[in-house]
Amino acid sequence: MRPTVDELRARLQAHFPGDPIEVVDDSAQHAGHAGAAGGAGHFTVRLTSARFVGKAPLARHRLVYDAVLDWMPHRIHALVIEARTP
């Protein structure tokens, strides 16, 4: 079962306290997709953090994935990540 937007935002806020985070549930756009069949969600995450300063995009994404690794792939099938610096 996919997390709610609030659950995902809370998880990310625990790893990125005080940073602005926007979470959008894109799951409805993927209805019928094989990855959505088991109930896992598709989300877009927009996150601005000083922790990303000096890091390549892949390293930024890894920091975000680390926060939800235990939810993948059973609760979260896909994340679109926009990881920006302040």
Helices and strands as residue ranges (DSSP letters): H 5-15, E 21-25, G 27-30, G 34-36, E 41-48, G 50-52, H 57-68, G 69-71, E 76-84
